[in-house]
Amino acid sequence: MSLTEFLGLMMAAAAGGAINAVAGGGTLVTFPALLFFGTPPIIANATSTLALVIGTSGGIYGYRKHLEPVRPWLRRFVPVSTVGGLIGAVLLTWTSNRTFSRLLPFLILFATVLFLAQGAFRRFAKLNGAAAAEGRHHAVWGAILFQFAVAVYGGYFGAGIGILMLASLGFLGLSNIHEMNTLKTVLASLINVVAAGWFICGGLIHWPKAGVMTLGALIGYFLGSHYAQRIPPQRVRLLITLIGFVISAVTFYEEFVR
């Protein structure tokens, strides 16, 4: 591995880890970087998944003080995230990335718009206050099913699952952006752990590149989760929205213009 490739993969992983810690979408940095340095697409996808999931431990540690309030939600979402992540990983070994990569721009754009409009939607649907408690049962089951779909997609490719989860959590009535980020980080990590385990068993990991990117992702995750909590919640929401629109624009260009 040349010094240029070493530094390039390290920086891409650090950027991807920081983006995942704040909003999600880091795969859209790490995956293209691996392709740029000549890694086959399936190997690149698997290697990126492993590097980012190991690095997630830095993000979870950075959000550790917010873990206790989200434990009830973890009990609801962990089972479907595990099963969905495994299904998605198995599907990757059976199919190509093409179908999901063409759907990716639409998924991220849709999720970003939902996240941006979640406050207005909750007011319209009367999910605040007493009305929120009345409709919570159906909303929770809808969110569990949605999380299963996100987990399947996450196990298959994974870019943007953080934004999808943040949008869903917003519609459930969660308002503390740091608790939402904590829940998102833990669930995304679990999805990627299951997928990475399958990829390891399938011999799809490029281990030298995975090692370099893991170190970068650890740094990026920790810095992203740590400094995001020093920013006012409104600015974090704005940053997440901007990230979503930028990622959507880039993927639209890559898939339909370039």
C-alpha positions in Angstrom: 0.0 0.0 0.0 1.5 3.4 -1.0 1.7 6.3 1.3 -0.9 8.2 -0.8 -3.4 5.3 -0.5 -2.7 4.9 3.2 -3.3 8.6 3.9 -6.3 8.8 1.5 -8.1 5.9 3.1 -7.3 7.1 6.6 -8.7 10.6 5.9 -11.8 9.2 4.1 -12.5 6.9 7.1 -12.1 9.7 9.5 -14.5 11.9 7.5 -16.9 9.0 7.2 -16.8 8.3 10.9 -17.5 11.9 11.8 -20.4 12.1 9.3 -21.9 8.9 10.7 -21.6 10.2 14.3 -23.6 13.3 13.4 -26.1 12.2 10.8 -25.2 9.1 8.8 -24.0 8.7 5.2 -20.3 8.1 5.9 -20.4 5.1 3.6 -20.6 7.6 0.7 -17.1 8.8 1.6 -15.4 5.5 2.5 -16.9 3.4 -0.3 -15.9 5.7 -3.2 -12.4 6.1 -1.6 -11.9 2.3 -1.8 -13.2 2.2 -5.4 -10.8 5.0 -6.3 -7.8 2.9 -5.0 -8.9 0.0 -7.1 -10.9 -2.1 -4.7 -13.6 -4.3 -6.4 -17.1 -3.0 -5.5 -18.3 -5.9 -3.4 -15.0 -6.0 -1.5 -15.1 -2.3 -1.1 -18.6 -2.4 0.4 -17.7 -5.2 2.8 -14.4 -3.5 3.9 -16.1 -0.2 4.4 -18.8 -1.8 6.5 -16.2 -3.5 8.8 -14.1 -0.4 9.2 -17.0 1.8 10.1 -18.6 -0.6 12.5 -15.4 -1.0 14.5 -15.0 2.7 14.5 -18.6 3.2 15.8 -17.3 2.3 19.3 -15.8 5.7 19.4 -19.2 7.3 18.7 -21.0 5.2 21.3 -18.5 6.2 23.9 -18.9 9.8 23.0 -22.7 9.5 23.5 -22.4 7.3 26.6 -24.3 9.7 28.9 -27.3 9.5 26.7 -27.6 5.7 26.6 -29.8 5.3 29.7 -32.8 7.4 28.4 -32.9 5.4 25.1 -32.8 1.9 26.6 -36.6 1.4 26.2 -36.3 2.2 22.5 -33.3 -0.1 22.1 -35.4 -3.0 23.4 -37.9 -2.4 20.7 -35.5 -1.8 17.8 -32.6 -4.2 18.5 -34.3 -7.5 17.4 -35.6 -6.2 14.0 -32.2 -4.4 13.4 -30.4 -7.7 13.9 -32.6 -9.8 11.6 -32.8 -7.1 9.0 -29.1 -6.5 8.9 -28.4 -10.2 8.3 -31.0 -10.4 5.5 -29.4 -7.4 3.8 -25.9 -8.9 4.0 -27.1 -12.2 2.6 -28.8 -10.3 -0.3 -25.5 -8.6 -1.1 -23.8 -11.9 -1.7 -26.6 -12.9 -4.0 -27.0 -9.7 -6.1 -25.1 -6.7 -7.3 -25.1 -3.2 -5.8 -26.7 -1.7 -8.9 -30.4 -1.7 -7.8 -29.8 -0.2 -4.4 -27.3 2.3 -5.6 -29.9 3.7 -8.1 -32.5 3.9 -5.3 -30.1 5.5 -2.9 -30.5 9.2 -4.1 -34.3 9.0 -3.7 -34.1 7.3 -0.3 -31.7 9.9 1.1 -33.6 12.9 -0.4 -36.9 11.5 1.0 -35.5 10.9 4.4 -33.9 14.4 4.6 -37.2 16.1 3.6 -39.0 14.1 6.3 -36.4 15.0 8.9 -36.6 18.7 7.9 -40.4 18.7 8.1 -40.9 16.4 11.1 -42.0 19.3 13.5 -44.7 20.4 11.1 -45.8 16.9 10.6 -46.1 16.1 14.3 -48.2 19.3 14.8 -50.5 18.3 11.9 -50.9 14.7 13.1 -51.4 15.9 16.7 -48.6 13.7 18.0 -47.6 16.3 20.6 -48.8 16.2 24.2 -51.8 14.0 25.0 -52.4 13.2 21.3 -48.9 11.8 21.1 -49.7 9.2 23.9 -53.0 8.3 22.2 -51.4 7.5 18.8 -48.1 6.2 20.1 -48.9 2.5 19.9 -49.6 2.6 16.1 -46.6 4.9 15.6 -44.3 2.6 17.4 -45.3 -0.4 15.4 -44.9 1.6 12.2 -41.5 2.7 13.3 -40.5 -0.9 14.1 -41.5 -2.1 10.6 -39.7 0.9 9.1 -36.5 0.1 11.1 -36.6 -3.5 9.8 -36.6 -2.1 6.2 -33.8 0.3 7.1 -31.8 -2.6 8.6 -32.2 -4.7 5.4 -31.0 -1.8 3.3 -28.2 -1.1 5.8 -27.0 -4.7 5.7 -26.9 -4.5 1.9 -25.2 -1.2 1.4 -25.9 1.2 4.3 -25.3 4.7 3.0 -27.8 7.1 4.6 -29.4 4.7 7.2 -28.6 7.3 9.9 -30.7 9.9 8.2 -33.6 7.4 7.7 -33.5 6.5 11.3 -33.4 10.1 12.5 -36.5 10.9 10.4 -38.4 7.9 11.9 -37.4 8.8 15.4 -38.5 12.3 14.9 -42.0 11.2 13.8 -42.2 9.1 17.0 -42.0 12.3 19.0 -38.3 12.2 20.1 -37.0 15.7 20.3 -33.6 15.5 22.0 -31.3 15.5 19.0 -28.4 14.0 21.1 -30.5 11.1 22.4 -31.7 10.5 18.8 -28.1 10.5 17.6 -27.2 8.0 20.4 -30.0 5.6 19.4 -29.2 6.0 15.7 -25.5 5.3 16.4 -26.1 2.1 18.5 -28.6 0.7 16.0 -26.5 1.5 13.0 -23.6 -0.2 14.7 -25.6 -3.3 15.4 -26.8 -3.6 11.8 -23.2 -3.2 10.6 -21.9 -5.7 13.1 -24.2 -8.4 11.8 -23.4 -7.5 8.2 -19.7 -7.4 8.8 -19.8 -10.8 10.5 -21.4 -12.3 7.4 -18.9 -10.6 5.1 -16.0 -11.9 7.2 -17.4 -15.5 6.9 -17.7 -14.9 3.2 -14.1 -13.8 2.8 -15.1 -10.4 1.4 -12.8 -8.2 3.6 -9.6 -6.6 2.3 -7.8 -6.7 5.7 -4.9 -4.3 5.2 -7.3 -1.6 4.0 -9.8 -2.4 6.7 -7.1 -1.9 9.3 -6.1 1.5 8.0 -9.7 2.7 7.7 -10.7 1.4 11.2 -8.1 3.6 12.8 -9.4 6.6 10.8 -13.0 5.8 11.6 -12.3 5.6 15.3 -10.9 9.1 15.3 -13.7 10.5 13.2 -16.5 8.9 15.2 -15.1 10.1 18.5 -14.5 13.7 17.3 -17.9 13.8 15.5 -20.0 12.6 18.5 -18.0 14.7 21.0 -18.1 18.0 19.2 -21.7 17.6 17.9 -22.9 17.8 21.5 -21.3 21.2 22.0 -23.4 22.6 19.2 -27.0 23.9 19.9 -29.6 21.4 18.8 -31.0 23.7 16.1 -27.6 23.9 14.5 -27.1 20.1 14.7 -30.5 19.7 12.9 -29.4 22.2 10.3 -26.1 20.4 9.8 -27.9 17.0 9.4 -30.3 18.5 6.8 -27.4 20.0 4.8 -25.5 16.7 4.9 -28.6 14.9 3.7 -29.1 17.3 0.7 -25.5 17.3 -0.2 -25.3 13.5 -0.2 -28.5 13.2 -2.2 -27.2 15.7 -4.8 -23.9 13.8 -5.1 -25.5 10.5 -5.6 -28.0 11.8 -8.1 -25.1 13.2 -10.1 -23.1 9.9 -9.9 -26.1 7.8 -10.9 -27.9 9.9 -13.5 -25.7 12.6 -14.8 -22.1 11.5 -14.8 
